[in-house]
Amino acid sequence: MGRSKVVFLLHNAYAIGGTVRTTLNLASALAERHDVEIVSMRRHRDEPRFTIDPRITVVPLVDERDGSEDLAHPDYALPATDFPTSDRRYGQYTRLTDLRARDYLTHSTADVVIGTRPGINVYVSLFAPRRALRIAQEHLRHDAHTKRLRGVLARHYRRLDAVVTTTEADAEVYRQRMTLPGVRVAAVPNIVPAPEGITRDETTKVVAAAGRLVPGKRFDLLIEAFSAVASKEPDWQLRIYGGGPQRDHLQDLVDGLGLSGHIRLMGPRTPMEAEFAKAALVVSASDAESFGMTLVEAMRCGVPVISTDCPLGPAEIITEGVDGRLVPVGDARSLAEAMLDLITDEPLRRAMGEAALASSHRYDAEPIVDRYESLFAELASTRGRRAWARGRARAAGWARRRARKLRTLPGRSRATGPLQGLP
């Protein structure tokens, strides 16, 4: 494909979040070669939280700022009917959002339309022009969706050209568990730009971790593991960055273990790279990760990383024993031992940090853009073949449903099979 118009649909381009940041990174990289537009379902403030490349056009659909006429629109008071109720953001969508999304997409001149969350991907399947390539990005794992939402997505994703996950492991889950004839399921990791103006502190005795303070991130396990580290290496500290509902619980855990002099809850920071550059190690104790953005951000700073070998991202980011360590999920002892191994072996720590920096170039903009452009070209060249596969699957499905219906009609003889009274 030559120069094309690429449109991204975001929940809220004016907010802070991992999906917003990664979408803006990809949109900016694509803007080098294409015309790029970002459509924000919502707008709640005058200016975006993140800086947006001036080459990108931003189109907000529903203005929720104080005094906006949209707030008084009759459809703003009605619940959404096109956006799926099983998407956890459903309460933030209204009938006005449905209608604005439909109007925008049905009149769009885009060559490629990319949704960035499940409910928005449903909008793409319903309303995006058929001449455009219609792509669903999945920033969460397949298994992170409820069974009800997965059922909705299975019906709608069949109408799309592609589903793109951030890891190959998650792509394989979609291939195995969601029947999508004629739909390309591909894995393309996020772009993680190299930090600017970062100077590594080579003498630091800090272990860092970052993320939402929620149960699945297992900061409680990390705190337990670091208690063993602190008893053997009392000069080292753990800094945990992020906010969330578990903050008070985690602070109570730190205080209860007598570790307030060794572990600090630092609150949120943006960007994180400046803090990672002050650390000797970055650690993740998560039960599950869709990708593992903090790991790559740390590697970008030349910092070795330790992570639980959880589904799905870390094993595709870390090469065990080369640029970091992978330890079993939920195993505080193994986590502590991995931290101590690197804390007590400075040459190993430095070598892993150098390897991490080299490995992080996989997430440069250019190779990721190349992969997306190759995907666009492949989807455009295989339209006919994929449409045929989709049609064949529909025909087979119709035949199966027809056969089941015939088997359940009254008067059918179990012995002979044909319906009584039919020739």
C-alpha positions in Angstrom: 0.0 0.0 0.0 1.1 3.5 -0.7 0.3 6.6 1.3 -3.0 5.8 3.1 -5.4 7.4 5.5 -5.2 5.5 8.8 -7.8 6.1 11.5 -7.5 5.0 15.1 -10.6 4.9 17.4 -9.7 5.6 21.1 -11.9 5.6 24.2 -10.5 9.0 25.4 -7.4 10.6 23.7 -7.5 13.3 26.4 -6.8 10.9 29.3 -3.8 9.1 30.6 -3.5 5.3 30.1 -1.3 2.6 28.5 -3.6 2.2 25.5 -3.6 6.0 24.9 0.2 6.2 25.1 0.9 3.2 22.9 -1.7 4.3 20.3 -0.1 7.8 20.1 3.3 6.2 19.7 2.1 4.1 16.8 0.1 6.9 15.2 3.1 9.2 15.3 5.3 6.6 13.7 2.8 5.9 11.0 2.4 9.7 10.4 5.9 9.6 8.8 4.4 7.8 5.8 0.6 8.1 6.1 -2.3 10.5 6.9 -3.3 9.7 10.4 -6.4 10.6 12.4 -7.4 9.8 15.9 -11.1 9.7 16.8 -11.7 10.1 20.5 -15.1 8.8 21.7 -15.0 11.2 24.6 -13.4 14.6 25.4 -13.4 15.7 29.1 -10.7 18.4 29.0 -9.3 21.2 26.8 -5.9 19.7 26.0 -4.8 16.0 25.9 -2.6 14.8 28.8 0.0 13.4 26.4 1.6 15.5 23.7 0.1 14.6 20.3 2.2 14.8 17.1 1.0 17.9 15.2 0.8 15.8 12.0 -2.1 13.8 13.6 -5.7 15.1 13.4 -7.8 14.5 16.5 -11.5 14.3 16.2 -13.5 14.2 19.5 -17.0 12.7 19.1 -18.8 13.6 22.4 -17.7 16.7 24.3 -18.1 16.1 28.1 -16.5 19.3 29.2 -18.5 21.6 31.6 -21.0 23.7 29.6 -20.9 21.5 26.5 -24.0 21.4 24.5 -23.6 17.6 24.2 -24.3 17.2 27.9 -27.8 18.6 27.3 -28.4 16.5 24.2 -31.4 14.1 24.7 -29.4 11.1 23.4 -26.7 11.8 26.0 -29.2 10.8 28.7 -30.0 7.4 27.0 -27.9 4.2 27.4 -25.9 3.0 24.5 -27.4 0.2 22.4 -24.6 -0.5 19.9 -21.7 -0.5 22.4 -21.8 -3.9 24.2 -23.0 -3.9 27.7 -20.4 -6.6 28.6 -17.5 -4.1 28.0 -16.5 -2.7 31.4 -16.6 0.8 30.0 -20.2 0.5 29.0 -21.3 3.0 31.7 -19.3 5.7 30.0 -21.1 5.3 26.7 -24.5 6.7 25.7 -26.8 6.6 22.7 -25.2 9.8 21.6 -21.8 8.0 21.4 -23.4 5.3 19.3 -24.9 7.7 16.9 -21.7 9.9 16.6 -19.6 6.8 16.0 -22.0 5.5 13.4 -22.1 8.9 11.6 -18.3 9.3 11.6 -17.5 5.8 10.4 -20.2 5.5 7.7 -18.9 8.7 6.1 -15.2 8.0 6.7 -12.8 8.1 3.8 -10.3 6.0 5.7 -8.3 3.3 4.0 -7.6 1.6 7.4 -9.7 1.8 10.5 -8.2 0.5 13.8 -10.2 0.0 17.0 -8.4 -0.1 20.3 -10.7 -1.7 22.8 -13.4 -4.4 22.6 -16.5 -2.2 22.5 -15.0 0.2 20.0 -14.0 -2.8 17.9 -17.7 -3.6 17.8 -18.3 -0.1 16.4 -15.7 -0.9 13.7 -17.4 -4.1 12.8 -20.9 -2.5 12.6 -20.2 0.8 10.9 -16.7 1.1 9.3 -16.9 1.2 5.4 -16.4 -2.2 3.8 -13.9 -0.8 1.4 -11.6 0.1 4.3 -9.4 -2.5 6.1 -11.0 -3.0 9.5 -8.7 -4.0 12.3 -9.3 -4.8 16.0 -6.4 -4.2 18.4 -6.5 -6.1 21.6 -4.5 -4.5 24.4 -5.8 -7.0 27.0 -5.4 -10.7 27.0 -8.2 -12.9 25.5 -8.7 -14.5 29.0 -9.0 -11.1 30.7 -12.3 -10.7 29.0 -15.5 -12.2 30.5 -17.1 -15.2 28.8 -20.0 -13.0 27.9 -17.8 -10.4 26.2 -15.9 -13.0 24.4 -19.2 -14.3 23.0 -20.1 -10.8 21.7 -16.6 -10.3 20.2 -16.7 -13.7 18.4 -19.8 -12.7 16.5 -18.5 -9.2 15.6 -14.9 -10.0 14.9 -15.9 -12.3 12.1 -16.7 -9.2 10.1 -13.3 -7.7 10.4 -10.1 -8.1 8.4 -7.7 -8.7 11.3 -7.4 -9.0 15.0 -4.0 -7.8 16.3 -2.6 -8.8 19.8 0.5 -7.6 21.5 2.0 -11.1 22.0 2.2 -14.2 19.9 1.0 -16.3 22.8 -2.2 -14.3 23.0 -2.7 -14.4 19.2 -2.5 -18.2 19.4 -5.2 -18.2 22.1 -7.5 -16.3 19.8 -6.7 -18.7 16.9 -7.5 -21.7 19.1 -10.6 -20.4 21.0 -12.3 -18.0 18.7 -13.5 -19.2 15.3 -12.8 -16.3 12.9 -12.9 -17.5 9.3 -11.2 -15.2 6.9 -9.8 -13.0 9.7 -6.1 -12.7 10.1 -5.0 -13.0 13.7 -1.5 -11.4 14.1 0.8 -10.3 16.9 2.6 -7.0 16.7 4.2 -5.6 19.9 3.8 -2.1 21.1 6.3 0.6 20.1 8.3 1.7 23.1 10.3 4.8 22.2 13.9 5.3 23.4 14.0 7.7 26.3 15.6 11.1 25.8 17.9 12.8 28.3 18.3 9.8 30.6 21.5 9.3 32.5 22.0 5.9 34.3 23.1 5.9 37.9 25.6 3.1 38.0 26.1 3.3 41.8 22.4 3.0 42.8 21.2 0.4 45.3 17.6 0.7 44.3 15.2 -2.0 43.0 12.2 -0.4 41.2 8.7 -1.7 40.3 5.8 0.1 38.7 2.1 -0.4 37.9 -1.4 -0.1 39.1 -1.7 -1.0 42.8 -4.2 -3.8 42.2 -4.2 -7.5 43.3 -3.1 -9.0 40.0 0.2 -7.0 40.0 1.2 -8.9 43.2 3.1 -6.1 44.9 2.3 -8.0 48.1 4.4 -10.9 46.8 7.2 -8.5 45.8 7.2 -6.9 49.3 7.4 -10.3 50.9 10.3 -11.3 48.6 12.1 -8.0 49.3 11.9 -8.6 53.0 14.4 -11.5 52.5 16.6 -9.2 50.3 16.6 -6.5 53.0 17.7 -8.9 55.7 20.8 -9.8 53.7 21.4 -6.5 51.8 20.3 -3.8 54.2 21.7 -1.0 52.1 19.3 -1.7 49.2 15.8 -0.2 48.8 12.6 -1.1 46.9 10.6 1.7 45.3 7.1 1.0 44.1 5.6 3.5 41.6 1.9 3.8 40.9 -1.5 4.4 42.4 -4.5 2.3 43.0 -6.9 0.8 45.5 -4.3 -1.4 47.2 -2.1 1.5 48.4 -3.2 1.5 52.0 -3.1 -2.3 52.2 0.4 -2.4 50.8 1.6 0.3 53.2 0.1 -1.6 56.1 2.0 -4.7 54.9 5.3 -2.7 54.6 4.8 -1.3 58.1 3.8 -4.7 59.6 7.0 -6.3 58.3 9.0 -3.4 59.7 10.3 -2.5 56.3 9.3 1.2 56.1 13.0 2.1 56.0 13.6 -0.2 53.0 10.4 0.0 50.9 8.7 3.2 49.7 5.4 3.6 47.9 6.3 6.5 45.6 3.0 7.2 43.9 2.5 7.6 40.1 5.2 9.0 37.9 5.1 10.0 34.2 7.3 9.3 32.3 8.7 6.3 34.2 12.0 6.1 32.4 13.6 8.8 34.6 12.8 6.7 37.7 14.0 3.5 36.1 17.3 5.1 35.3 17.8 5.5 39.0 17.4 1.8 39.6 19.8 -1.1 39.4 17.0 -3.6 38.8 13.3 -3.4 37.7 11.0 -6.2 39.0 7.5 -7.4 38.1 5.7 -10.0 40.2 2.4 -10.0 38.2 0.1 -13.0 37.9 -0.6 -12.0 34.3 0.5 -9.3 31.8 -1.0 -8.5 28.4 2.4 -7.2 27.3 4.8 -5.9 29.9 5.3 -2.3 29.0 7.3 -1.5 32.2 9.8 -4.3 31.4 10.6 -2.8 28.0 10.7 0.7 29.4 13.3 -0.4 31.9 15.3 -2.3 29.3 15.3 0.9 27.2 17.2 2.5 30.1 19.8 -0.3 30.2 18.4 -1.8 33.3 18.1 -5.6 33.7 14.6 -6.9 34.6 13.2 -9.7 36.7 9.7 -10.9 36.1 7.4 -13.8 36.9 7.0 -16.1 33.9 3.3 -15.2 33.7 1.0 -15.2 30.7 1.5 -13.7 28.3 4.1 -11.1 27.6 7.3 -11.4 29.8 8.6 -14.6 28.2 8.5 -12.9 24.8 10.3 -9.8 26.1 13.0 -11.4 28.4 15.6 -13.8 27.3 16.2 -15.8 30.5 19.8 -15.3 31.8 20.7 -12.9 29.1 18.9 -9.6 29.5 16.9 -10.5 32.6 15.4 -13.3 34.7 12.2 -15.2 34.7 10.9 -16.8 37.9 7.8 -19.0 38.6 4.5 -17.1 39.3 3.6 -16.7 42.9 7.0 -17.8 44.2 8.4 -15.2 46.6 11.5 -17.3 47.4 12.6 -17.6 43.7 11.9 -13.8 43.3 14.1 -13.0 46.2 16.9 -15.3 45.0 16.8 -13.7 41.6 17.1 -10.2 43.1 19.9 -11.3 45.3 21.8 -13.0 42.5 22.0 -9.7 40.6 22.5 -7.5 43.6 25.5 -9.5 44.7 27.0 -9.9 41.2 27.7 -6.4 39.8 29.5 -7.7 36.6 26.5 -9.9 35.8 24.1 -7.0 36.5 26.0 -4.7 34.2 26.2 -7.3 31.4 22.5 -8.0 31.7 21.8 -4.2 31.5 23.9 -3.9 28.3 22.0 -6.9 26.8 18.7 -5.4 27.9 19.5 -2.1 26.1 20.5 -4.0 22.9 17.4 -6.2 23.0 15.1 -3.2 23.5 15.7 -2.1 19.9 13.1 -4.7 18.9 10.5 -2.1 20.0 11.8 0.8 17.9 9.2 2.5 15.8 10.6 1.5 12.4 10.4 -2.4 12.7 6.9 -2.1 14.2 5.7 0.3 11.5 7.1 -2.1 8.9 5.1 -5.0 10.4 1.9 -3.0 10.3 2.5 -1.9 6.7 3.2 -5.5 5.8 -0.1 -6.5 7.5 -2.0 -3.8 5.6 -0.6 -5.0 2.3 -1.3 -8.6 3.1 -4.9 -7.8 4.1 -5.5 -5.8 0.9 -4.1 -8.5 -1.4 -6.1 -11.3 0.3 -9.5 -9.7 0.4 -11.0 -12.1 -2.1 -9.6 -15.2 -0.6 -10.6 -14.3 2.9 -14.1 -13.3 1.7 -14.4 -16.7 0.1 -13.3 -18.4 3.3 -15.8 -16.4 5.3 -18.6 -17.2 2.9 -17.8 -20.9 2.9 -17.8 -20.9 6.7 -21.2 -19.2 6.7 -22.6 -21.7 4.3 -21.3 -24.6 6.4 -22.8 -23.1 9.5 -26.1 -22.7 7.7 -26.0 -26.3 6.6 -25.2 -27.5 10.2 -28.1 -25.5 11.6 -30.5 -26.8 8.9 -29.4 -30.4 9.7 -30.0 -29.9 13.4 -33.4 -28.4 12.7 -34.4 -31.3 10.5 -33.3 -33.8 13.1 -35.6 -32.2 15.7 -38.7 -31.9 13.6 -41.7 -34.0 14.9 -42.4 -37.2 12.9 -38.8 -38.1 12.1 -38.2 -41.8 12.3 -35.1 -42.8 14.3 -34.9 -46.1 12.4 -35.1 -44.8 8.8 -34.0 -41.2 9.2 -36.4 -39.5 6.6 -39.4 -37.6 7.8 -42.7 -39.4 7.7 -44.8 -38.4 4.7 -41.9 -37.2 2.6 -40.9 -39.1 -0.5 
